[in-house]
Amino acid sequence: MSSSNSPVSALSSIAAIVLPAVLATAAAVAGVAWWRSAAPPPLERRVPGMDQSANKPSATEREKIEPGKLFRSFEGRPSADTAVSWPHFRGSDSKNVVSNGAELADHWPENGPEILWSVKLLGEGHAAPAVARGRVYIMDYDETERADALRCLSLDDGREIWRRGHKIKLKRNHGFSRTVAAVGSGVVVGIGPKCHVVCADAITGDLKWAIDMEAKFGTKTPFWYTGQCPLIDRGVVVLAPAGPDILVTGIDAGTGETLWSAPNPGKWKMSHSSVMPAKFNGRKMYVYCALGGIAGIAADGPETGKILWSTTAWNQSVVAPSPLHLGNGRFFVTAGYGAGGMTIQVGKDWKVRVLESHSPRKGLCSEQQTPILSHGLVYGILPKDAGAFRTMLACYSASDLTRPLWTSGNNRKFGLGPYLMADGKLFILKDNGTLVMARVSRSGYKELGRAKIIENGRDAWGPMALAGTRLLLRDLTRLYCVELGKKTKSNEKAVEGK
């Protein structure tokens, strides 16, 4: 930790700006109290009807927010297993598929796989973990102290190593934090509920730079807070602020300097979707599905930042799943609330045409999670408005997303929870915290295991992360680390993270 980012000096600077000089010292001491608290703050019980729409602070209140200025170190130590990683949303290749990972067990003990540790989070939410160099990074929100927190935990036992954040008043809105941090080029980048971007040294937690996307780009925070996950690509942090002038931008990971920006001629707005890398027509690109349309932005050569193609054919009011590249310039987009799904074809001349569009009852669609493409097959869990196939896992050929090859059936229904593929198996987390392992292929679905990982689990919607043989998953209030290796033990002896 650098001396310039110590808790007292950082908070004193804040006080000097926003309070009369006579109160500066007292305010600084009060602000540090949370970061020195020994016990985690209590959680309020979540009651139906308490969720509120995303509140908007006044201009004066927003000026007082200094992203990432608060810091605290803890006694946690990183794991010695530094080779395994899950560096950002959907894993290292952004596909949510681990093709060359460790061998995992084909069956579990009667009581399920071993739970290595669990940690009670500071606030309700759906933010998911990233893993690198023996550390777990997760965005969190302290409901008691009203503060954002980018937290660094040990992969071994869940104990906290450091925490960096800032004070910000938020109301419950189906949880608070819901993004996945990105790790790479020696830094970790997280985005808070109100579009505050914080970049810290991935090892020490020292603050590198921070951006308020609302203030800098004119971003409008989505209704259910920020759901977009950052991407670090070859030393560049890729963000989609979707402000009046800039749709997507590239920031130097080390300095915070803007390297390039893609314009926003259609004045599209930020969605809950994330920027996805893709390769087509000899070009690398970043594909973003905003509120207003979908676009591919050049990610290589002197044209980096140029919009290569775009279309307004897909224009929904709420979009959470990210674009799925089916190959050869074919992209699938989907959303909930009756939007259904659409497949578009980007030509070699960069012109876009709609190949097919369907309602939730007529083909693959998803409300929150991004479907998975593997070996020419697309897997997804259908939403509640999908008719006879509602909440079932379905498999489609990538060449036809209107007719399922098979579904998991009425006795195997899921919800809005996440899923990932590893070692030739699909791992699905139900809303209530039940983890399901299944062998899937063109021929069908074969369930291999089912275990209740989270007792009384609720709203287990955050994406999962797999680091080697350790699976990280969460529900609304708690993060778990589960051993999926071939020597997995019973889950009876779980370690409580501090």
URCORTA-V828947 format. One record per residue. N is the residue number from 1. RES is the residue in three letters. OMEGA is omega in radians with two decimals (999 if undefined). NEAR is the number of other ideal C-beta (glycine too) atoms within 8 Angstrom. D_LAST is the distance of its C-alpha to the last C-alpha in whole Angstrom. Layout:
n=(N:N)
res=(RES:RES)
omega=(OMEGA:OMEGA)
near=(NEAR:NEAR)
d_last=(D_LAST:D_LAST)
This chain:
n=(1:2:3:4:5:6:7:8:9:10:11:12:13:14:15:16:17:18:19:20:21:22:23:24:25:26:27:28:29:30:31:32:33:34:35:36:37:38:39:40:41:42:43:44:45:46:47:48:49:50:51:52:53:54:55:56:57:58:59:60:61:62:63:64:65:66:67:68:69:70:71:72:73:74:75:76:77:78:79:80:81:82:83:84:85:86:87:88:89:90:91:92:93:94:95:96:97:98:99:100:101:102:103:104:105:106:107:108:109:110:111:112:113:114:115:116:117:118:119:120:121:122:123:124:125:126:127:128:129:130:131:132:133:134:135:136:137:138:139:140:141:142:143:144:145:146:147:148:149:150:151:152:153:154:155:156:157:158:159:160:161:162:163:164:165:166:167:168:169:170:171:172:173:174:175:176:177:178:179:180:181:182:183:184:185:186:187:188:189:190:191:192:193:194:195:196:197:198:199:200:201:202:203:204:205:206:207:208:209:210:211:212:213:214:215:216:217:218:219:220:221:222:223:224:225:226:227:228:229:230:231:232:233:234:235:236:237:238:239:240:241:242:243:244:245:246:247:248:249:250:251:252:253:254:255:256:257:258:259:260:261:262:263:264:265:266:267:268:269:270:271:272:273:274:275:276:277:278:279:280:281:282:283:284:285:286:287:288:289:290:291:292:293:294:295:296:297:298:299:300:301:302:303:304:305:306:307:308:309:310:311:312:313:314:315:316:317:318:319:320:321:322:323:324:325:326:327:328:329:330:331:332:333:334:335:336:337:338:339:340:341:342:343:344:345:346:347:348:349:350:351:352:353:354:355:356:357:358:359:360:361:362:363:364:365:366:367:368:369:370:371:372:373:374:375:376:377:378:379:380:381:382:383:384:385:386:387:388:389:390:391:392:393:394:395:396:397:398:399:400:401:402:403:404:405:406:407:408:409:410:411:412:413:414:415:416:417:418:419:420:421:422:423:424:425:426:427:428:429:430:431:432:433:434:435:436:437:438:439:440:441:442:443:444:445:446:447:448:449:450:451:452:453:454:455:456:457:458:459:460:461:462:463:464:465:466:467:468:469:470:471:472:473:474:475:476:477:478:479:480:481:482:483:484:485:486:487:488:489:490:491:492:493:494:495:496:497:498)
res=(MET:SER:SER:SER:ASN:SER:PRO:VAL:SER:ALA:LEU:SER:SER:ILE:ALA:ALA:ILE:VAL:LEU:PRO:ALA:VAL:LEU:ALA:THR:ALA:ALA:ALA:VAL:ALA:GLY:VAL:ALA:TRP:TRP:ARG:SER:ALA:ALA:PRO:PRO:PRO:LEU:GLU:ARG:ARG:VAL:PRO:GLY:MET:ASP:GLN:SER:ALA:ASN:LYS:PRO:SER:ALA:THR:GLU:ARG:GLU:LYS:ILE:GLU:PRO:GLY:LYS:LEU:PHE:ARG:SER:PHE:GLU:GLY:ARG:PRO:SER:ALA:ASP:THR:ALA:VAL:SER:TRP:PRO:HIS:PHE:ARG:GLY:SER:ASP:SER:LYS:ASN:VAL:VAL:SER:ASN:GLY:ALA:GLU:LEU:ALA:ASP:HIS:TRP:PRO:GLU:ASN:GLY:PRO:GLU:ILE:LEU:TRP:SER:VAL:LYS:LEU:LEU:GLY:GLU:GLY:HIS:ALA:ALA:PRO:ALA:VAL:ALA:ARG:GLY:ARG:VAL:TYR:ILE:MET:ASP:TYR:ASP:GLU:THR:GLU:ARG:ALA:ASP:ALA:LEU:ARG:CYS:LEU:SER:LEU:ASP:ASP:GLY:ARG:GLU:ILE:TRP:ARG:ARG:GLY:HIS:LYS:ILE:LYS:LEU:LYS:ARG:ASN:HIS:GLY:PHE:SER:ARG:THR:VAL:ALA:ALA:VAL:GLY:SER:GLY:VAL:VAL:VAL:GLY:ILE:GLY:PRO:LYS:CYS:HIS:VAL:VAL:CYS:ALA:ASP:ALA:ILE:THR:GLY:ASP:LEU:LYS:TRP:ALA:ILE:ASP:MET:GLU:ALA:LYS:PHE:GLY:THR:LYS:THR:PRO:PHE:TRP:TYR:THR:GLY:GLN:CYS:PRO:LEU:ILE:ASP:ARG:GLY:VAL:VAL:VAL:LEU:ALA:PRO:ALA:GLY:PRO:ASP:ILE:LEU:VAL:THR:GLY:ILE:ASP:ALA:GLY:THR:GLY:GLU:THR:LEU:TRP:SER:ALA:PRO:ASN:PRO:GLY:LYS:TRP:LYS:MET:SER:HIS:SER:SER:VAL:MET:PRO:ALA:LYS:PHE:ASN:GLY:ARG:LYS:MET:TYR:VAL:TYR:CYS:ALA:LEU:GLY:GLY:ILE:ALA:GLY:ILE:ALA:ALA:ASP:GLY:PRO:GLU:THR:GLY:LYS:ILE:LEU:TRP:SER:THR:THR:ALA:TRP:ASN:GLN:SER:VAL:VAL:ALA:PRO:SER:PRO:LEU:HIS:LEU:GLY:ASN:GLY:ARG:PHE:PHE:VAL:THR:ALA:GLY:TYR:GLY:ALA:GLY:GLY:MET:THR:ILE:GLN:VAL:GLY:LYS:ASP:TRP:LYS:VAL:ARG:VAL:LEU:GLU:SER:HIS:SER:PRO:ARG:LYS:GLY:LEU:CYS:SER:GLU:GLN:GLN:THR:PRO:ILE:LEU:SER:HIS:GLY:LEU:VAL:TYR:GLY:ILE:LEU:PRO:LYS:ASP:ALA:GLY:ALA:PHE:ARG:THR:MET:LEU:ALA:CYS:TYR:SER:ALA:SER:ASP:LEU:THR:ARG:PRO:LEU:TRP:THR:SER:GLY:ASN:ASN:ARG:LYS:PHE:GLY:LEU:GLY:PRO:TYR:LEU:MET:ALA:ASP:GLY:LYS:LEU:PHE:ILE:LEU:LYS:ASP:ASN:GLY:THR:LEU:VAL:MET:ALA:ARG:VAL:SER:ARG:SER:GLY:TYR:LYS:GLU:LEU:GLY:ARG:ALA:LYS:ILE:ILE:GLU:ASN:GLY:ARG:ASP:ALA:TRP:GLY:PRO:MET:ALA:LEU:ALA:GLY:THR:ARG:LEU:LEU:LEU:ARG:ASP:LEU:THR:ARG:LEU:TYR:CYS:VAL:GLU:LEU:GLY:LYS:LYS:THR:LYS:SER:ASN:GLU:LYS:ALA:VAL:GLU:GLY:LYS)
omega=(3.14:-3.10:-3.11:-3.10:3.13:-3.07:-3.06:-3.10:-3.13:-3.10:3.07:3.11:3.12:-3.10:-3.12:-3.10:-2.94:-3.12:3.03:-3.05:-3.08:-3.12:-3.00:-3.08:-3.14:-3.13:-3.13:-3.14:3.13:-3.12:-3.10:-3.01:-3.11:-3.03:3.11:-3.13:-3.07:-3.07:3.10:-3.12:3.13:3.12:3.03:3.07:-3.13:-3.09:3.11:-3.13:-3.14:-3.12:-3.13:3.05:-3.08:-3.12:-3.11:3.14:3.10:-3.14:-3.14:3.12:-3.11:3.11:-3.12:-3.12:3.09:-3.02:3.03:-3.05:-3.13:-3.11:3.02:3.06:-3.10:-3.06:3.12:3.14:-3.13:3.09:3.05:3.11:-3.04:-3.06:-3.09:-3.13:2.96:-2.85:-3.13:-3.12:3.12:3.01:-2.98:-3.13:3.11:-3.11:-3.10:3.11:3.05:-3.03:-3.10:-3.11:-3.13:3.06:-3.11:-3.13:3.09:3.08:-3.12:3.01:-3.08:-3.12:3.10:-3.14:-3.09:3.01:-3.08:3.11:3.04:-3.10:3.03:-3.08:-3.05:-3.10:3.09:3.12:-3.09:3.10:-3.06:-3.05:2.90:-3.05:3.06:3.03:3.06:-3.09:3.06:-3.13:3.14:3.04:-3.10:3.10:3.13:-3.08:-3.11:-3.09:3.13:-3.10:2.98:3.11:2.92:-3.00:3.09:-3.09:3.07:3.07:-3.11:-3.01:3.10:-3.13:-3.04:3.13:3.05:-3.13:3.10:-3.09:-3.11:3.11:3.05:-3.11:3.13:3.02:3.06:-3.10:-2.97:-3.06:-3.11:-3.11:-3.14:3.13:3.06:3.10:3.09:-3.14:3.11:3.12:3.07:-3.10:2.99:-3.09:3.10:3.09:-3.13:-3.08:-3.09:3.01:3.03:-3.12:3.13:3.09:-3.12:3.01:-3.03:-3.13:-3.02:-3.06:3.11:-3.14:3.10:3.09:3.14:-3.13:2.96:-3.04:3.07:-3.10:-3.04:-3.02:-3.07:3.14:2.99:-3.13:3.12:-3.04:-3.14:3.13:-3.07:3.08:-3.11:3.11:-3.13:3.10:3.03:-3.07:3.10:3.08:-3.13:3.05:-3.11:-3.14:3.06:-3.12:3.13:3.04:-3.11:-3.06:-3.03:3.12:-3.13:-3.12:3.10:-3.08:3.08:-3.05:-3.08:-3.00:-3.06:-3.14:3.08:-3.10:3.11:3.12:3.04:-3.09:-3.14:-3.06:-3.13:-3.13:3.11:-3.10:3.11:3.05:3.02:3.14:3.14:3.11:-3.13:3.05:3.11:3.07:3.13:3.06:3.13:-3.10:2.97:-3.08:3.00:-3.09:-3.11:3.10:-3.11:2.97:-3.06:-3.13:3.14:-3.06:3.02:-3.06:-3.14:-3.11:3.12:3.08:-3.10:3.14:-3.13:-3.11:3.12:3.05:-3.12:3.14:3.09:3.08:3.05:-3.14:3.07:-3.04:-3.08:-3.11:3.10:3.10:3.09:3.12:3.12:3.13:3.13:3.12:-3.13:-3.11:3.08:3.06:3.07:-3.11:3.09:3.08:-3.11:3.12:3.13:3.11:3.06:-3.07:-3.12:-3.11:-3.13:3.03:3.12:3.09:3.05:-3.11:3.10:3.04:3.13:3.04:-3.05:3.03:3.13:3.11:-3.06:3.09:-3.09:3.09:3.14:-3.13:-3.00:3.13:-3.12:3.02:-3.10:-3.13:-3.06:-3.02:3.06:3.13:-3.10:3.04:3.12:3.09:3.07:3.12:3.13:-3.13:3.10:3.06:-3.03:-3.09:-3.08:-3.14:-3.12:3.07:-3.05:-3.10:-3.05:3.10:3.06:2.93:-3.14:3.12:-3.13:2.93:3.14:3.13:-3.14:-3.10:3.13:-3.11:-3.12:3.02:3.06:3.00:-3.12:3.06:-3.08:-3.12:3.10:3.13:-3.08:-3.12:-3.12:-3.08:-3.05:3.05:3.07:-3.11:3.11:3.12:3.10:-3.12:3.10:3.11:-3.04:3.09:3.09:-3.13:-3.03:3.09:3.07:3.14:-3.12:3.06:-3.10:2.99:-3.10:3.11:3.11:-3.05:3.10:-3.04:3.07:-3.11:-3.10:-3.10:3.12:-3.09:3.08:-3.12:-3.06:3.08:-3.10:-3.14:3.14:3.09:3.10:-3.01:-3.07:3.12:3.09:3.07:3.13:3.12:-3.05:3.09:-3.10:3.14:3.09:-3.12:-3.08:2.88:-3.04:-2.98:-3.00:3.12:-3.11:3.02:-3.02:3.11:-3.11:-3.12:-3.08:3.14:-3.11:3.13:3.08:-3.11:-3.04:-3.06:3.10:3.12:-3.14:3.09:3.14:999)
near=(10:6:6:5:11:9:11:8:10:13:14:11:10:14:14:9:7:7:9:5:6:4:9:12:8:7:12:13:8:7:12:11:8:12:10:8:7:3:4:5:11:5:9:5:4:9:5:4:4:7:6:8:6:14:8:5:9:6:5:6:9:11:7:9:12:10:13:14:12:15:15:9:7:9:4:12:7:12:9:6:9:8:5:10:10:14:12:17:12:10:14:7:6:11:9:11:12:10:4:3:9:7:5:12:10:5:5:10:9:5:7:13:16:10:14:10:13:13:9:7:12:11:12:12:14:11:11:14:13:17:15:12:8:10:14:13:16:14:17:14:16:14:13:8:8:9:12:16:12:17:12:13:15:15:14:11:9:14:12:12:13:13:13:12:11:14:9:13:7:13:7:12:14:6:12:13:15:15:14:13:16:16:15:12:8:8:14:15:14:13:15:17:14:12:13:16:16:17:14:14:10:11:6:8:14:9:13:11:7:12:11:12:14:12:5:9:11:9:11:8:12:13:6:9:13:14:13:14:12:15:14:16:9:4:9:11:14:14:14:13:15:16:11:5:7:12:14:17:14:13:13:12:15:9:7:10:6:8:8:8:9:13:8:12:4:8:7:10:10:14:14:11:13:10:13:12:12:12:6:11:7:3:11:8:13:13:15:14:12:16:13:9:13:14:14:15:15:14:10:6:6:3:6:11:11:8:11:9:10:10:11:8:10:11:7:9:4:12:13:11:14:11:13:13:11:11:6:5:10:13:14:14:14:13:14:12:8:7:12:13:14:13:13:15:10:13:9:5:4:10:7:12:7:11:7:9:8:11:8:12:6:7:12:15:17:16:12:8:13:9:13:14:12:9:3:7:14:15:14:14:15:14:12:6:9:13:7:4:9:11:10:15:16:14:13:16:10:11:4:6:13:9:6:9:8:8:11:11:7:5:4:11:9:14:9:9:13:13:16:14:14:11:8:5:13:13:15:13:14:12:12:10:15:12:18:13:11:13:9:13:6:7:3:7:13:7:9:9:11:7:11:10:15:13:5:5:12:10:10:17:9:12:11:13:14:15:10:10:8:13:13:17:15:13:10:12:7:11:13:12:14:15:13:12:11:6:5:11:9:9:14:5:7:9:10:6:12:6)
d_last=(22:25:26:28:24:23:21:24:27:26:26:29:31:30:31:34:35:34:35:38:38:38:34:33:31:30:28:26:25:24:22:20:18:16:15:14:13:10:9:9:12:14:16:19:21:23:26:29:31:29:28:30:32:31:32:33:33:36:37:37:33:32:34:31:28:28:25:23:24:20:18:15:13:10:10:9:12:14:15:19:20:21:24:23:22:23:24:24:26:27:27:29:32:31:32:29:31:30:33:33:29:28:30:28:29:31:30:27:27:28:24:24:22:19:15:13:10:9:7:8:10:12:15:18:19:20:19:19:17:19:19:20:20:17:15:14:15:15:17:15:17:16:18:18:18:20:19:19:16:16:13:13:10:11:13:12:9:7:5:7:11:13:14:17:19:22:23:24:25:25:26:25:27:26:22:22:20:22:23:22:21:24:23:27:29:26:25:22:24:22:24:23:25:28:29:27:27:24:25:23:23:21:20:20:19:22:24:27:29:28:31:31:33:35:36:37:38:39:37:36:33:33:33:30:28:28:27:29:27:28:29:30:33:35:33:34:31:33:33:35:35:39:40:44:45:42:41:39:38:37:35:35:31:31:33:33:37:38:40:42:42:43:45:45:49:48:45:43:40:36:35:31:33:32:34:35:37:40:43:46:50:49:47:43:42:39:39:38:39:39:40:44:44:43:44:44:43:44:42:44:47:49:48:45:44:47:47:48:49:48:49:48:49:46:45:42:41:37:36:33:33:34:38:38:41:43:45:48:47:46:43:42:41:39:38:37:39:42:43:43:43:45:46:48:50:50:53:54:56:52:54:52:53:52:52:51:49:48:47:43:46:48:45:42:40:36:34:31:30:32:35:34:38:38:41:43:42:40:37:36:35:37:37:38:41:42:45:45:42:39:36:37:36:39:41:43:46:45:48:48:46:48:48:45:46:44:41:39:41:40:38:36:35:32:31:29:26:26:27:28:30:30:32:34:32:31:27:27:25:26:25:24:21:24:24:28:29:33:35:37:41:44:45:42:39:38:35:33:30:28:25:23:19:18:19:21:20:22:23:21:24:21:23:21:21:22:21:23:22:19:19:17:17:16:18:18:15:12:12:13:14:17:19:23:25:28:26:23:22:22:19:19:16:13:9:6:4:0)
